[in-house]
Amino acid sequence: MPAFDLPLTELERHRPDVGEPADFDAFWLGTLKEAGQADPLVSVRPVETGLRLTRSWDVTFRGFGGDPVRAWFSRPAGSGELLPAVVEFAGYGRGRGLPHERLTWVNAGYAHLLMDNRGQGDQYGCGGDTPDPYGTAPGGPGPAVRGLLAPEDYHYRRLITDAVRAVAAVRALPGVDPARTVAVGNSQGGGLALAVAGLVPDLAALLVTAPLLCGIRRALDLTDTGPYGEIAAYLSVHRGAEHAAYRTLSYVEGVSFARRAQAPAHFGVGLRDTVCPPSGAYAAFNRYAELTGAEPDKEIHAYPFNGHEGGDAVQVRRQLAWLAQVLDVRRDDRAGAGGASA
């Protein structure tokens, strides 16, 4: 697929108005206040994985509505120090899979929490373990259209709330330095990580690649692929439901979360990505932190001949180097101010 979105020179200046609802902040404040009334952790059970250099636990935490959400928590075996924590969010249609599937961050020396996607896990990978008890809200069969006609019913209201609660859960686990908590994700996971950055003001860093839910209206005009295609297919049957759908989607727009974020941020994007068009990632990047008054370290890497895979392992290598530098600076700053150094 050749490049189909804006030229790179225009992407670098792309700062669209995404039609943010006036009660955006109140909507999320109310949602998270309700979800945060109970302690996040439900259970933490060690699991045997056959890996000698990694220890893993099966974690259940309270997400949206107090619903139990599953996750894998792993850390390097034999490490007794407080570790920075990477909270990773999986892509669309994936669940948490098996604990030995994602070892990059543990091998780099981080504690790692991989959140399950409620009501997903049946399209790719090794499945999931978290049902979505609200899946019967009006909408189509795919997660992207469940409850699409009302923001209160929408699947992503629940999933984003789960993602925020995952940060609270990892900070409550032993051996984690709460001040060095990082959100990471690709595709849908990138959209969730970006939402977390906009809703958790003391996040240490953000790493996203090809984020879903960014520049949603433009993406619906550009592509029929992936989750956006599911929304378009639903609206092709439910003619006249566009206004209600667009209103709902405005409450999960990644650009709006990006405007409220302030953590250092690392982005990656493939310029031939027809699943999550690159203009969405650039819109979030270019408007990042504009409402917070912060001037965080941020950078974006574009891959002109790549699609949804973006920079793949090359991008991960860049993420590892960048995050190590960001967290070292943060640790040194805390130590210099008299804080504990891990």
C-alpha positions as CSV (number, residue, x, y, z in Angstrom):
1,M,0.0,0.0,0.0
2,P,1.6,3.3,-1.0
3,A,1.5,6.3,1.3
4,F,-2.1,7.5,1.4
5,D,-2.3,10.1,4.1
6,L,-0.8,13.6,4.3
7,P,2.8,14.2,3.1
8,L,5.3,14.2,6.0
9,T,5.9,17.9,5.8
10,E,2.2,18.5,6.4
11,L,2.0,15.7,9.1
12,E,4.6,17.6,11.0
13,R,2.3,20.6,11.2
14,H,-1.0,18.7,11.5
15,R,-2.9,20.2,14.6
16,P,-6.6,19.5,13.9
17,D,-9.5,20.6,16.0
18,V,-11.1,17.3,17.0
19,G,-14.4,18.7,18.3
20,E,-13.8,18.1,22.0
21,P,-17.0,18.0,24.1
22,A,-17.4,20.7,26.8
23,D,-17.9,18.1,29.6
24,F,-14.9,15.9,28.6
25,D,-13.1,16.4,31.8
26,A,-16.2,16.0,34.0
27,F,-17.1,12.8,32.2
28,W,-13.7,11.2,32.9
29,L,-13.5,12.7,36.4
30,G,-16.8,11.1,37.3
31,T,-15.9,7.8,35.7
32,L,-12.6,7.5,37.4
33,K,-13.9,8.7,40.8
34,E,-16.4,5.9,40.8
35,A,-13.9,3.3,39.7
36,G,-11.3,4.4,42.3
37,Q,-13.4,4.0,45.4
38,A,-12.0,0.5,46.2
39,D,-8.4,-0.8,46.6
40,P,-7.1,-1.9,43.1
41,L,-5.8,-5.3,43.9
42,V,-8.0,-8.4,44.3
43,S,-5.4,-11.2,44.1
44,V,-1.7,-11.8,43.3
45,R,-0.8,-15.4,42.7
46,P,2.7,-16.7,41.6
47,V,2.7,-18.9,38.5
48,E,5.3,-21.4,37.2
49,T,6.3,-20.5,33.7
50,G,9.4,-22.6,33.2
51,L,11.6,-19.5,32.9
52,R,14.5,-19.4,35.3
53,L,15.4,-15.7,34.9
54,T,11.9,-14.3,35.3
55,R,9.3,-14.5,38.0
56,S,5.6,-14.1,37.1
57,W,2.3,-13.6,39.0
58,D,-1.3,-13.9,37.9
59,V,-2.8,-10.5,39.0
60,T,-6.5,-9.6,39.3
61,F,-7.3,-6.0,39.9
62,R,-10.5,-4.0,40.0
63,G,-11.3,-2.1,36.8
64,F,-14.4,-0.3,35.6
65,G,-17.4,-0.8,37.9
66,G,-15.2,-2.9,40.2
67,D,-15.1,-5.7,37.6
68,P,-12.2,-8.1,38.0
69,V,-9.5,-7.6,35.3
70,R,-6.7,-10.0,34.8
71,A,-3.0,-9.2,34.1
72,W,0.4,-10.8,34.1
73,F,3.0,-9.3,36.4
74,S,6.7,-10.2,35.8
75,R,10.0,-9.1,37.0
76,P,13.6,-10.3,36.8
77,A,14.3,-13.2,39.1
78,G,16.5,-12.4,42.1
79,S,16.1,-8.7,41.9
80,G,15.3,-7.3,45.4
81,E,15.4,-3.6,44.5
82,L,12.6,-1.2,43.7
83,L,12.1,-1.4,39.9
84,P,10.5,1.0,37.5
85,A,7.3,-0.5,36.2
86,V,6.2,-0.7,32.6
87,V,2.4,-1.1,32.2
88,E,1.7,-2.5,28.7
89,F,-1.6,-2.6,26.9
90,A,-2.3,-5.1,24.2
91,G,-3.6,-4.5,20.6
92,Y,-7.1,-4.8,19.3
93,G,-8.6,-8.3,19.5
94,R,-5.8,-9.6,21.7
95,G,-5.9,-10.8,25.3
96,R,-3.0,-11.1,27.8
97,G,-2.1,-14.4,26.3
98,L,0.6,-16.4,28.2
99,P,3.1,-14.9,30.6
100,H,6.2,-15.9,28.7
101,E,5.1,-14.2,25.5
102,R,6.3,-10.7,26.3
103,L,9.7,-10.6,27.9
104,T,11.4,-7.5,26.4
105,W,10.8,-5.2,29.3
106,V,11.6,-7.7,31.9
107,N,14.9,-8.6,30.2
108,A,15.6,-4.9,30.2
109,G,15.3,-4.8,34.0
110,Y,11.8,-3.5,34.5
111,A,8.8,-4.8,36.4
112,H,6.2,-5.4,33.8
113,L,2.4,-5.6,34.0
114,L,0.5,-6.7,30.9
115,M,-3.2,-5.9,31.2
116,D,-5.9,-8.2,29.7
117,N,-8.4,-6.6,27.3
118,R,-11.9,-7.1,28.7
119,G,-14.2,-8.8,26.2
120,Q,-11.4,-9.3,23.6
121,G,-8.7,-11.9,23.0
122,D,-10.5,-14.1,20.4
123,Q,-8.9,-12.7,17.2
124,Y,-5.1,-13.0,17.8
125,G,-2.5,-14.5,20.0
126,C,-3.3,-16.9,22.9
127,G,-6.5,-15.5,24.2
128,G,-7.7,-13.5,27.1
129,D,-9.3,-14.2,30.5
130,T,-11.4,-11.1,31.2
131,P,-15.1,-11.0,30.2
132,D,-16.9,-7.7,29.5
133,P,-20.3,-8.1,31.4
134,Y,-21.6,-5.0,29.6
135,G,-21.1,-6.3,26.1
136,T,-24.9,-6.3,25.3
137,A,-25.1,-2.5,25.0
138,P,-26.5,-1.5,21.6
139,G,-23.8,-1.8,19.0
140,G,-22.3,-4.4,16.7
141,P,-20.4,-7.5,17.5
142,G,-16.8,-6.0,17.5
143,P,-15.4,-4.2,20.5
144,A,-15.1,-0.9,18.6
145,V,-18.9,-0.7,18.2
146,R,-20.1,-2.1,21.5
147,G,-22.2,0.6,23.0
148,L,-21.3,3.0,20.3
149,L,-24.5,5.1,20.5
150,A,-23.9,6.5,24.0
151,P,-20.6,7.4,25.7
152,E,-21.8,6.0,29.0
153,D,-22.2,2.5,27.4
154,Y,-19.2,2.5,25.1
155,H,-16.7,-0.3,25.3
156,Y,-13.7,2.1,25.4
157,R,-15.0,3.9,28.4
158,R,-14.6,0.7,30.3
159,L,-11.3,-0.3,28.7
160,I,-9.7,3.1,29.3
161,T,-10.9,3.0,32.9
162,D,-9.3,-0.5,33.3
163,A,-6.1,0.9,31.9
164,V,-6.0,3.7,34.5
165,R,-6.7,1.2,37.2
166,A,-3.9,-1.0,35.9
167,V,-1.4,1.8,36.8
168,A,-2.9,2.0,40.3
169,A,-2.6,-1.8,40.6
170,V,1.1,-2.0,39.6
171,R,1.9,0.8,42.0
172,A,0.4,-1.3,44.8
173,L,2.6,-4.4,44.0
174,P,5.7,-5.1,46.0
175,G,9.1,-4.2,44.6
176,V,7.8,-1.4,42.3
177,D,8.9,2.2,42.4
178,P,5.5,4.1,42.0
179,A,7.3,7.3,40.8
180,R,8.7,5.5,37.8
181,T,5.6,4.0,36.2
182,V,5.5,4.0,32.4
183,A,2.6,3.3,30.0
184,V,3.4,1.4,26.8
185,G,1.4,0.2,23.8
186,N,1.0,-0.3,20.1
187,S,-2.2,0.2,18.1
188,Q,-5.1,-0.1,20.4
189,G,-2.6,-0.5,23.2
190,G,-1.1,2.8,22.1
191,G,-4.5,4.5,22.3
192,L,-5.0,3.2,25.8
193,A,-1.5,4.3,26.9
194,L,-2.1,7.7,25.5
195,A,-5.4,7.9,27.4
196,V,-3.6,6.9,30.6
197,A,-1.0,9.7,30.0
198,G,-3.9,12.2,29.8
199,L,-5.7,10.9,32.9
200,V,-2.7,10.0,35.2
201,P,-0.8,13.3,35.8
202,D,2.3,11.8,37.5
203,L,3.1,9.1,34.9
204,A,6.9,8.9,34.4
205,A,6.9,8.3,30.7
206,L,4.8,7.3,27.7
207,L,5.7,5.1,24.7
208,V,3.2,4.6,21.8
209,T,3.4,3.3,18.3
210,A,0.6,3.6,15.7
211,P,-2.0,4.6,18.3
212,L,-5.7,3.8,17.7
213,L,-8.4,6.3,18.6
214,C,-6.4,9.3,17.4
215,G,-7.9,11.7,14.8
216,I,-10.9,9.3,14.7
217,R,-13.2,11.4,12.4
218,R,-10.4,11.7,9.8
219,A,-9.5,8.0,10.1
220,L,-13.1,7.1,9.4
221,D,-12.9,9.1,6.2
222,L,-9.6,7.5,5.2
223,T,-9.8,3.8,5.9
224,D,-12.2,0.8,6.0
225,T,-9.5,-1.4,7.6
226,G,-9.5,-2.7,11.1
227,P,-11.5,-1.2,14.0
228,Y,-12.4,1.9,12.0
229,G,-13.8,-0.3,9.3
230,E,-16.0,-2.0,11.9
231,I,-17.4,1.4,12.9
232,A,-18.0,2.3,9.2
233,A,-19.7,-1.0,8.6
234,Y,-22.0,-0.5,11.5
235,L,-22.9,3.0,10.4
236,S,-23.6,1.7,6.8
237,V,-26.4,-0.4,8.3
238,H,-27.6,2.1,11.0
239,R,-28.0,5.0,8.7
240,G,-28.5,8.3,10.6
241,A,-26.7,7.1,13.7
242,E,-23.6,9.1,12.8
243,H,-24.3,12.0,15.1
244,A,-24.7,9.7,18.2
245,A,-21.6,7.7,17.2
246,Y,-19.4,10.8,16.6
247,R,-20.5,12.2,20.0
248,T,-19.5,9.0,21.8
249,L,-16.2,8.8,20.0
250,S,-15.3,12.4,21.0
251,Y,-15.0,11.2,24.6
252,V,-12.3,8.7,23.7
253,E,-10.4,10.8,21.2
254,G,-6.7,10.3,21.8
255,V,-5.8,13.9,20.7
256,S,-7.9,15.2,23.7
257,F,-6.0,12.9,26.1
258,A,-2.7,14.0,24.5
259,R,-3.5,17.7,25.2
260,R,-3.8,16.9,28.9
261,A,-0.7,14.7,29.2
262,Q,2.6,15.9,30.6
263,A,4.9,12.9,30.8
264,P,7.9,12.5,28.5
265,A,6.6,10.8,25.3
266,H,8.1,8.7,22.6
267,F,6.0,8.0,19.4
268,G,6.4,5.8,16.4
269,V,4.4,5.7,13.1
270,G,4.4,4.0,9.8
271,L,3.5,6.4,7.0
272,R,1.8,3.6,5.0
273,D,-0.4,2.5,7.9
274,T,-4.0,2.0,6.7
275,V,-5.1,0.6,10.1
276,C,-4.3,3.6,12.2
277,P,-3.6,6.5,9.7
278,P,-0.4,8.4,10.6
279,S,-2.3,11.8,10.7
280,G,-3.8,10.6,14.0
281,A,-0.5,9.9,15.6
282,Y,0.9,13.2,14.4
283,A,-2.2,15.1,15.6
284,A,-1.7,13.6,19.1
285,F,2.0,14.3,19.1
286,N,1.7,17.9,17.8
287,R,-0.9,18.8,20.4
288,Y,0.7,16.9,23.2
289,A,0.7,18.7,26.6
290,E,-0.7,21.9,25.2
291,L,-3.2,22.3,28.1
292,T,-0.8,21.4,30.9
293,G,1.8,24.1,30.6
294,A,4.5,21.4,30.6
295,E,7.2,21.1,28.1
296,P,8.0,17.4,28.2
297,D,10.7,15.7,26.3
298,K,9.0,14.2,23.3
299,E,10.0,12.7,20.0
300,I,8.4,10.9,17.1
301,H,9.9,8.5,14.6
302,A,8.4,8.0,11.2
303,Y,9.0,5.0,8.9
304,P,8.1,6.0,5.4
305,F,7.9,2.5,3.8
306,N,6.2,0.7,6.7
307,G,2.5,0.2,7.5
308,H,0.9,-0.8,10.8
309,E,4.1,-2.6,11.9
310,G,5.9,0.7,12.0
311,G,9.5,0.4,13.0
312,D,9.0,-3.0,14.6
313,A,12.1,-4.2,16.4
314,V,14.0,-1.0,15.3
315,Q,11.4,1.1,17.1
316,V,11.6,-1.1,20.2
317,R,15.4,-0.6,20.3
318,R,14.8,3.1,20.2
319,Q,12.2,2.9,22.9
320,L,14.6,1.0,25.2
321,A,17.4,3.5,24.8
322,W,15.1,6.5,25.2
323,L,13.3,5.2,28.3
324,A,16.5,4.2,30.0
325,Q,17.7,7.8,29.6
326,V,14.5,9.4,30.8
327,L,14.2,7.2,33.9
328,D,17.9,7.7,34.8
329,V,17.3,11.5,34.7
330,R,14.2,11.1,36.8
331,R,16.0,8.9,39.3
332,D,19.0,11.3,39.5
333,D,16.6,14.3,40.1
334,R,14.8,12.5,42.9
335,A,18.1,11.5,44.5
336,G,19.4,15.1,44.3
337,A,16.2,16.4,45.9
338,G,16.7,13.9,48.8
339,G,14.3,11.3,47.5
340,A,15.0,7.6,47.6
341,S,17.1,6.2,44.7
342,A,16.3,2.7,43.4
